[in-house]
Amino acid sequence: MRRMMNLAAIGIAAFCGTGCSTMLRGDDSDRDVHLHLTYFMARKAGFDEAEARAIASGNCHTDYHPETNSVGTERRVIGGLINPLTVPRIIGIGLIDWGWGGETAVRAFAGQTAGATAWALRPLAHRLHFPSPGLYQKTVPAFRTHPETGEMYYNNREAMIVLEQAFRALETRDPDVPRALALLGIGLHTLQDSYKHQGYCGAFGHIGVFPDPDDISRDPGMALEIAEATLNSLRHARRLLHGKGMRIAERWREEFRRIYTVPLRGGERRQDRWIALIRETLGDSYGGWDDTRERWLADGGDEAFERALDRVR
């Protein structure tokens, strides 16, 4: 009995101190993929600076738009307050997951917090970040690599729906090119998340998991798969838009591996390497998200994103 009381007390503290706070996650790792990697691959595929910025910004903005943000902290807090059974459920099942289920305290309570308030999120957010047939079905990568031939093949239809919408828009010469590029960015976000979020479902997400699945530096092999799938998709998109492809120097793999295999120096961030690589190898005037977002907004990128969302809906 005393053990249960102690677990309950600790559980309540863990929920208050971590279950809620972990609903807010850092976004540096997300930007590494959805912004920097995407911009780099778009330029390698032959898109010009403005086009690459539109694609990468649309991709990155998917994490911030209120209808497509998978965290949705404010909506979840309000949803939890509306439902009086939320906190008892989180504490009760969280204690079981933590005490007997082998989960860490943070994951146990944060996961239950996500699950108990998942109903408050917009369905679009689930579909874009955890592409699977249902909220409780685990996500799998959009493509798999054949072990013998090394070729990539379709593996997750849900992860390709928006990207294929973008391909159709480009193929049919949609006169609203900014919208098509924003749609391409959103589709790439889902493609990339199908790799990063594999093994997790929309209802419980991956909040509280360590190491953070959004940090692809933890798995260089997966990082390269994401890069390959992103580049192949962008090369196809460029052929559809401009009617011709572009030869890609194999050196990009070496450049990419350096980003994730060489240990970071004191105070260095992964995004610093991305920015330096893009400036040095492409000669672009490229900054972080704040700089890129400012240029994107000046070009009407947010309006194009809204028009693209109409297509996604």
C-alpha positions in Angstrom: 0.0 0.0 0.0 2.8 2.4 0.9 4.5 1.6 -2.4 1.4 2.5 -4.3 0.9 5.7 -2.3 4.5 6.7 -3.0 4.1 5.8 -6.7 0.9 7.9 -6.9 2.6 10.9 -5.3 5.6 10.7 -7.6 3.3 10.0 -10.5 1.2 13.2 -9.9 4.4 15.2 -9.6 5.8 13.6 -12.8 2.6 14.4 -14.6 2.5 18.0 -13.5 6.3 18.5 -14.0 6.8 16.5 -17.2 3.5 15.2 -18.6 2.3 18.7 -19.5 5.7 20.3 -20.2 6.7 17.6 -22.6 3.7 18.6 -24.8 6.1 21.3 -25.9 9.1 19.9 -27.7 12.2 21.5 -29.1 12.1 22.1 -32.8 15.8 22.2 -33.8 15.8 18.5 -34.8 12.6 19.0 -36.8 14.1 21.9 -38.7 17.2 20.0 -39.6 15.1 17.7 -41.7 12.0 19.7 -42.7 13.9 22.9 -43.5 17.6 22.5 -44.0 17.8 19.0 -45.5 14.8 19.8 -47.7 16.2 23.0 -49.0 19.6 21.4 -49.7 18.0 18.5 -51.6 15.7 20.8 -53.5 18.7 22.8 -54.7 20.6 19.6 -55.6 17.5 18.4 -57.6 17.8 21.6 -59.6 15.2 24.0 -58.1 16.4 27.6 -57.9 16.7 29.4 -54.5 13.2 30.9 -54.5 11.6 27.5 -55.4 13.7 25.6 -52.8 12.8 28.2 -50.2 9.1 27.8 -51.0 9.3 24.0 -50.8 11.3 23.9 -47.6 9.3 26.6 -45.8 6.0 24.9 -46.7 7.5 21.7 -45.2 8.7 23.4 -42.0 5.5 25.5 -41.6 3.5 22.3 -41.3 4.9 22.0 -37.8 3.6 25.5 -36.9 0.2 26.0 -38.6 -2.6 25.6 -36.0 -4.4 23.0 -38.2 -1.4 20.9 -39.0 0.6 21.2 -35.7 0.8 17.6 -34.3 1.5 18.9 -30.8 -1.4 21.3 -30.5 -0.6 22.1 -26.8 -3.2 24.8 -26.3 -6.0 22.6 -27.8 -4.9 19.7 -25.7 -4.8 21.6 -22.5 -8.3 23.0 -23.2 -9.5 19.5 -24.2 -8.0 18.0 -20.9 -9.7 20.7 -18.8 -13.1 20.0 -20.5 -12.9 16.3 -19.7 -12.9 15.8 -15.9 -11.7 12.2 -16.3 -8.5 13.1 -18.1 -6.2 13.6 -15.2 -7.2 10.5 -13.2 -6.8 8.4 -16.4 -3.4 9.9 -17.1 -2.2 9.3 -13.6 -3.7 5.8 -13.3 -2.6 4.3 -16.5 0.6 6.3 -16.4 1.5 4.7 -13.1 0.9 1.3 -14.5 3.0 2.0 -17.6 5.8 3.4 -15.5 5.7 1.0 -12.5 5.1 -2.2 -14.4 5.2 -1.5 -18.1 8.9 -0.6 -18.4 8.3 3.0 -19.6 10.2 5.9 -18.2 8.2 8.3 -16.1 8.3 11.0 -18.7 7.1 8.7 -21.5 4.5 7.0 -19.4 2.7 10.2 -18.3 3.4 12.2 -21.5 2.2 9.4 -23.7 -1.0 9.0 -21.7 -1.4 12.8 -21.8 -1.2 12.7 -25.6 -3.6 9.7 -25.8 -6.2 11.2 -23.4 -6.3 14.5 -25.3 -5.8 13.3 -28.9 -9.5 13.8 -29.6 -8.9 17.6 -29.2 -6.5 17.7 -32.2 -7.6 18.3 -35.8 -7.6 15.1 -37.8 -5.4 16.7 -40.5 -2.5 17.0 -38.0 -2.6 13.2 -37.3 -2.6 12.3 -41.0 0.3 14.6 -41.9 2.6 13.6 -39.1 1.6 9.9 -38.4 0.5 8.6 -41.8 -1.4 5.4 -41.1 -4.9 4.0 -41.6 -6.0 4.9 -38.0 -5.0 6.7 -34.9 -3.8 3.6 -33.1 -2.0 1.9 -36.0 1.8 2.3 -36.0 3.4 4.4 -38.7 5.7 2.7 -41.3 8.2 4.3 -43.7 6.9 5.5 -47.1 9.5 3.4 -48.9 11.6 0.3 -48.2 14.9 -0.5 -49.8 15.1 -4.0 -51.4 17.9 -5.9 -49.7 19.2 -7.4 -52.9 18.7 -4.8 -55.6 19.0 -1.7 -53.4 16.0 -0.2 -55.1 13.3 1.7 -53.2 9.6 0.6 -53.4 6.3 1.8 -52.0 5.6 0.8 -48.5 3.0 3.2 -47.0 0.3 4.6 -49.3 -0.9 7.0 -46.5 2.5 8.7 -46.5 2.3 9.4 -50.2 -1.2 10.9 -50.6 -0.3 14.6 -50.4 3.0 14.2 -52.3 1.1 12.5 -55.1 -1.4 15.5 -55.1 1.6 17.8 -55.6 2.9 15.6 -58.4 -0.5 15.8 -60.2 -0.6 19.5 -59.8 2.8 19.9 -61.3 2.2 17.4 -64.1 -1.1 19.1 -65.1 0.7 22.5 -65.2 -1.3 24.0 -62.3 -1.1 27.8 -63.0 -0.8 28.4 -59.2 2.8 27.3 -59.0 3.3 28.7 -55.4 0.5 26.6 -54.2 1.9 23.5 -56.0 5.3 24.1 -54.3 3.7 24.5 -50.9 1.8 21.3 -51.5 5.1 19.6 -52.4 6.6 20.8 -49.1 3.6 19.5 -47.1 3.8 16.2 -48.9 7.6 15.9 -48.2 6.9 16.6 -44.5 4.6 13.5 -44.3 7.1 11.4 -46.3 9.9 12.3 -43.9 7.8 11.8 -40.8 6.8 8.3 -41.9 10.5 7.4 -41.3 11.1 9.5 -38.2 7.8 8.4 -36.5 7.9 4.7 -37.6 6.7 2.5 -34.7 4.6 5.3 -33.2 0.9 6.0 -33.7 -1.0 9.2 -33.9 -2.9 8.8 -30.7 0.1 8.6 -28.4 2.7 10.2 -30.6 6.3 10.0 -29.4 6.2 12.7 -26.7 8.5 11.9 -23.8 10.6 9.4 -25.8 14.3 9.6 -25.5 16.3 9.8 -27.7 13.9 12.0 -29.7 12.9 10.2 -32.9 12.9 13.6 -34.7 16.7 13.7 -34.2 17.9 11.6 -37.1 21.5 11.9 -36.0 20.8 8.9 -33.7 20.4 6.7 -36.8 22.7 7.6 -39.7 21.2 4.8 -41.8 17.7 6.1 -41.5 19.0 9.7 -42.1 20.4 8.6 -45.4 17.1 6.8 -46.3 15.2 10.0 -45.7 17.7 12.0 -47.8 17.4 9.5 -50.7 13.6 9.5 -50.6 13.5 13.3 -50.4 15.9 13.8 -53.2 14.2 11.2 -55.5 10.8 12.9 -54.9 12.2 16.3 -55.6 14.0 15.2 -58.8 10.7 13.8 -60.0 8.9 17.0 -59.1 11.4 19.1 -61.0 11.0 17.0 -64.1 7.3 17.5 -63.9 7.6 21.3 -63.4 10.4 22.1 -65.8 10.2 19.1 -68.2 13.8 17.9 -67.6 15.9 16.4 -64.9 19.3 17.3 -63.7 22.4 15.2 -63.1 23.3 14.9 -59.4 26.9 14.6 -58.3 27.3 11.6 -56.0 29.4 13.8 -53.7 26.2 14.9 -52.0 26.2 11.7 -49.9 29.7 12.5 -48.6 28.6 16.0 -47.8 25.4 14.7 -46.1 27.2 12.1 -44.0 29.6 14.8 -42.7 26.6 16.6 -41.1 25.6 13.6 -39.1 28.7 11.4 -38.5 31.3 14.0 -37.3 30.8 14.8 -33.6 29.6 18.3 -32.8 32.1 20.6 -31.3 31.5 22.5 -28.1 28.5 24.9 -28.6 28.0 23.8 -32.2 24.5 23.0 -33.4 23.6 20.7 -36.3 21.8 23.6 -38.0 25.1 25.6 -38.0 26.6 22.8 -40.2 23.6 22.8 -42.5 23.8 26.6 -43.0 27.6 26.4 -43.6 27.2 23.5 -46.0 24.5 25.2 -48.1 26.4 28.5 -48.2 29.8 26.9 -49.1 28.6 24.2 -51.7 25.7 26.1 -53.3 26.8 29.7 -52.8 23.3 30.7 -51.5 22.6 33.5 -49.1 21.0 31.1 -46.6 20.2 31.6 -43.0 18.1 29.8 -40.3 14.4 29.6 -40.0 13.8 33.2 -39.0 15.6 34.5 -42.1 14.1 31.9 -44.4 10.6 32.5 -43.0 10.9 36.3 -43.4 11.7 35.9 -47.1 9.0 33.3 -47.5 6.4 35.6 -46.0 7.5 38.4 -48.2 6.9 36.2 -51.2 3.4 35.4 -50.0 4.4 31.9 -48.9 1.8 31.7 -46.1 -1.0 32.5 -48.5 0.2 29.8 -50.9 0.3 27.4 -47.9 -3.3 28.2 -47.1 -4.3 27.5 -50.7 -2.4 24.2 -50.6 -4.2 23.2 -47.4 -7.5 23.6 -49.2 -6.2 20.9 -51.6 -5.1 18.7 -48.7 -8.4 19.0 -46.9 
